[in-house]
Amino acid sequence: GTDVVVRWGGEEFLCFFPTTDIKAAMTLAEKLRLAVNAYPVSTAFGEFNVSITFGLAQVDDDVQDAIRRADKALYDGKHMGGNVCRLGVAPPPQE
Protein backbone atom coordinates (compact mmCIF):
# COMPACT_ATOMS: atom_id res chain seq x y z
CA GLY A 1 0.00 0.00 0.00
CA THR A 2 2.97 2.40 0.34
CA ASP A 3 5.16 1.37 -2.62
CA VAL A 4 4.88 3.24 -5.91
CA VAL A 5 6.09 2.18 -9.37
CA VAL A 6 5.82 4.55 -12.35
CA ARG A 7 7.12 4.58 -15.89
CA TRP A 8 9.91 7.17 -15.95
CA GLY A 9 11.13 6.94 -19.52
CA GLY A 10 11.02 4.71 -22.56
CA GLU A 11 12.57 1.71 -20.83
CA GLU A 12 12.92 3.08 -17.31
CA PHE A 13 10.76 2.74 -14.24
CA LEU A 14 10.98 4.63 -10.97
CA CYS A 15 10.14 2.72 -7.80
CA PHE A 16 9.64 4.23 -4.36
CA PHE A 17 9.74 1.90 -1.37
CA PRO A 18 9.30 4.31 1.56
CA THR A 19 9.25 1.64 4.26
CA THR A 20 12.26 -0.28 2.90
CA ASP A 21 15.83 0.58 3.87
CA ILE A 22 18.52 0.72 1.18
CA LYS A 23 20.03 -2.64 2.13
CA ALA A 24 16.67 -4.40 1.76
CA ALA A 25 16.04 -2.50 -1.50
CA MET A 26 19.37 -3.75 -2.89
CA THR A 27 18.45 -7.31 -1.88
CA LEU A 28 15.05 -6.98 -3.56
CA ALA A 29 16.58 -5.51 -6.75
CA GLU A 30 19.13 -8.33 -6.93
CA LYS A 31 16.41 -10.98 -6.49
CA LEU A 32 14.34 -9.36 -9.24
CA ARG A 33 17.36 -9.10 -11.53
CA LEU A 34 18.20 -12.78 -11.11
CA ALA A 35 14.57 -13.91 -11.48
CA VAL A 36 14.00 -11.98 -14.71
CA ASN A 37 17.29 -13.15 -16.21
CA ALA A 38 16.64 -16.81 -15.31
CA TYR A 39 13.73 -17.32 -17.71
CA PRO A 40 14.24 -16.93 -21.46
CA VAL A 41 11.48 -15.24 -23.44
CA SER A 42 10.17 -17.17 -26.44
CA THR A 43 9.32 -15.25 -29.60
CA ALA A 44 8.74 -16.08 -33.25
CA PHE A 45 12.44 -15.23 -33.75
CA GLY A 46 13.68 -17.58 -31.03
CA GLU A 47 14.43 -17.39 -27.34
CA PHE A 48 16.36 -14.65 -25.62
CA ASN A 49 17.18 -13.63 -22.08
CA VAL A 50 16.01 -10.34 -20.62
CA SER A 51 18.29 -8.42 -18.32
CA ILE A 52 17.63 -5.54 -15.95
CA THR A 53 20.00 -2.91 -14.66
CA PHE A 54 19.06 -1.21 -11.39
CA GLY A 55 20.22 2.13 -10.05
CA LEU A 56 19.23 2.66 -6.44
CA ALA A 57 19.50 5.56 -4.03
CA GLN A 58 18.24 6.31 -0.56
CA VAL A 59 16.11 9.43 -0.17
CA ASP A 60 17.47 11.56 2.62
CA ASP A 61 16.03 15.07 2.38
CA ASP A 62 15.89 15.76 -1.35
CA VAL A 63 13.88 13.43 -3.59
CA GLN A 64 15.23 15.02 -6.77
CA ASP A 65 18.80 14.44 -5.57
CA ALA A 66 18.01 10.79 -4.86
CA ILE A 67 16.54 10.42 -8.35
CA ARG A 68 19.71 11.96 -9.87
CA ARG A 69 21.92 9.58 -7.87
CA ALA A 70 19.82 6.57 -8.85
CA ASP A 71 19.87 7.64 -12.51
CA LYS A 72 23.65 8.05 -12.45
CA ALA A 73 24.01 4.62 -10.81
CA LEU A 74 21.72 3.14 -13.48
CA TYR A 75 23.80 4.57 -16.33
CA ASP A 76 27.04 3.56 -14.62
CA GLY A 77 25.65 0.02 -14.48
CA LYS A 78 24.64 0.13 -18.15
CA HIS A 79 28.14 1.33 -19.11
CA MET A 80 29.58 -1.62 -17.15
CA GLY A 81 27.67 -3.96 -19.46
CA GLY A 82 24.31 -3.98 -17.73
CA ASN A 83 22.49 -6.67 -15.78
CA VAL A 84 23.74 -5.30 -12.45
CA CYS A 85 22.48 -3.45 -9.38
CA ARG A 86 24.35 -0.23 -8.56
CA LEU A 87 23.96 2.09 -5.58
CA GLY A 88 24.06 5.84 -6.10
CA VAL A 89 25.70 7.38 -3.09
CA ALA A 90 25.51 10.96 -1.89
CA PRO A 91 28.73 12.95 -2.05
CA PRO A 92 30.40 13.58 1.30
CA PRO A 93 29.22 16.75 3.06
CA GLN A 94 31.26 19.84 2.29
CA GLU A 95 32.83 21.67 5.17
C-alpha positions as a Markdown table, in Angstrom:
| # | Residue | x | y | z |
|---|---|---|---|---|
| 1 | Gly | 0.0 | 0.0 | 0.0 |
| 2 | Thr | 3.0 | 2.4 | 0.3 |
| 3 | Asp | 5.2 | 1.4 | -2.6 |
| 4 | Val | 4.9 | 3.2 | -5.9 |
| 5 | Val | 6.1 | 2.2 | -9.4 |
| 6 | Val | 5.8 | 4.5 | -12.4 |
| 7 | Arg | 7.1 | 4.6 | -15.9 |
| 8 | Trp | 9.9 | 7.2 | -15.9 |
| 9 | Gly | 11.1 | 6.9 | -19.5 |
| 10 | Gly | 11.0 | 4.7 | -22.6 |
| 11 | Glu | 12.6 | 1.7 | -20.8 |
| 12 | Glu | 12.9 | 3.1 | -17.3 |
| 13 | Phe | 10.8 | 2.7 | -14.2 |
| 14 | Leu | 11.0 | 4.6 | -11.0 |
| 15 | Cys | 10.1 | 2.7 | -7.8 |
| 16 | Phe | 9.6 | 4.2 | -4.4 |
| 17 | Phe | 9.7 | 1.9 | -1.4 |
| 18 | Pro | 9.3 | 4.3 | 1.6 |
| 19 | Thr | 9.2 | 1.6 | 4.3 |
| 20 | Thr | 12.3 | -0.3 | 2.9 |
| 21 | Asp | 15.8 | 0.6 | 3.9 |
| 22 | Ile | 18.5 | 0.7 | 1.2 |
| 23 | Lys | 20.0 | -2.6 | 2.1 |
| 24 | Ala | 16.7 | -4.4 | 1.8 |
| 25 | Ala | 16.0 | -2.5 | -1.5 |
| 26 | Met | 19.4 | -3.7 | -2.9 |
| 27 | Thr | 18.5 | -7.3 | -1.9 |
| 28 | Leu | 15.0 | -7.0 | -3.6 |
| 29 | Ala | 16.6 | -5.5 | -6.7 |
| 30 | Glu | 19.1 | -8.3 | -6.9 |
| 31 | Lys | 16.4 | -11.0 | -6.5 |
| 32 | Leu | 14.3 | -9.4 | -9.2 |
| 33 | Arg | 17.4 | -9.1 | -11.5 |
| 34 | Leu | 18.2 | -12.8 | -11.1 |
| 35 | Ala | 14.6 | -13.9 | -11.5 |
| 36 | Val | 14.0 | -12.0 | -14.7 |
| 37 | Asn | 17.3 | -13.1 | -16.2 |
| 38 | Ala | 16.6 | -16.8 | -15.3 |
| 39 | Tyr | 13.7 | -17.3 | -17.7 |
| 40 | Pro | 14.2 | -16.9 | -21.5 |
| 41 | Val | 11.5 | -15.2 | -23.4 |
| 42 | Ser | 10.2 | -17.2 | -26.4 |
| 43 | Thr | 9.3 | -15.3 | -29.6 |
| 44 | Ala | 8.7 | -16.1 | -33.3 |
| 45 | Phe | 12.4 | -15.2 | -33.8 |
| 46 | Gly | 13.7 | -17.6 | -31.0 |
| 47 | Glu | 14.4 | -17.4 | -27.3 |
| 48 | Phe | 16.4 | -14.6 | -25.6 |
| 49 | Asn | 17.2 | -13.6 | -22.1 |
| 50 | Val | 16.0 | -10.3 | -20.6 |
| 51 | Ser | 18.3 | -8.4 | -18.3 |
| 52 | Ile | 17.6 | -5.5 | -15.9 |
| 53 | Thr | 20.0 | -2.9 | -14.7 |
| 54 | Phe | 19.1 | -1.2 | -11.4 |
| 55 | Gly | 20.2 | 2.1 | -10.1 |
| 56 | Leu | 19.2 | 2.7 | -6.4 |
| 57 | Ala | 19.5 | 5.6 | -4.0 |
| 58 | Gln | 18.2 | 6.3 | -0.6 |
| 59 | Val | 16.1 | 9.4 | -0.2 |
| 60 | Asp | 17.5 | 11.6 | 2.6 |
| 61 | Asp | 16.0 | 15.1 | 2.4 |
| 62 | Asp | 15.9 | 15.8 | -1.3 |
| 63 | Val | 13.9 | 13.4 | -3.6 |
| 64 | Gln | 15.2 | 15.0 | -6.8 |
| 65 | Asp | 18.8 | 14.4 | -5.6 |
| 66 | Ala | 18.0 | 10.8 | -4.9 |
| 67 | Ile | 16.5 | 10.4 | -8.4 |
| 68 | Arg | 19.7 | 12.0 | -9.9 |
| 69 | Arg | 21.9 | 9.6 | -7.9 |
| 70 | Ala | 19.8 | 6.6 | -8.9 |
| 71 | Asp | 19.9 | 7.6 | -12.5 |
| 72 | Lys | 23.6 | 8.1 | -12.4 |
| 73 | Ala | 24.0 | 4.6 | -10.8 |
| 74 | Leu | 21.7 | 3.1 | -13.5 |
| 75 | Tyr | 23.8 | 4.6 | -16.3 |
| 76 | Asp | 27.0 | 3.6 | -14.6 |
| 77 | Gly | 25.6 | 0.0 | -14.5 |
| 78 | Lys | 24.6 | 0.1 | -18.1 |
| 79 | His | 28.1 | 1.3 | -19.1 |
| 80 | Met | 29.6 | -1.6 | -17.1 |
| 81 | Gly | 27.7 | -4.0 | -19.5 |
| 82 | Gly | 24.3 | -4.0 | -17.7 |
| 83 | Asn | 22.5 | -6.7 | -15.8 |
| 84 | Val | 23.7 | -5.3 | -12.5 |
| 85 | Cys | 22.5 | -3.4 | -9.4 |
| 86 | Arg | 24.3 | -0.2 | -8.6 |
| 87 | Leu | 24.0 | 2.1 | -5.6 |
| 88 | Gly | 24.1 | 5.8 | -6.1 |
| 89 | Val | 25.7 | 7.4 | -3.1 |
| 90 | Ala | 25.5 | 11.0 | -1.9 |
| 91 | Pro | 28.7 | 13.0 | -2.1 |
| 92 | Pro | 30.4 | 13.6 | 1.3 |
| 93 | Pro | 29.2 | 16.7 | 3.1 |
| 94 | Gln | 31.3 | 19.8 | 2.3 |
| 95 | Glu | 32.8 | 21.7 | 5.2 |
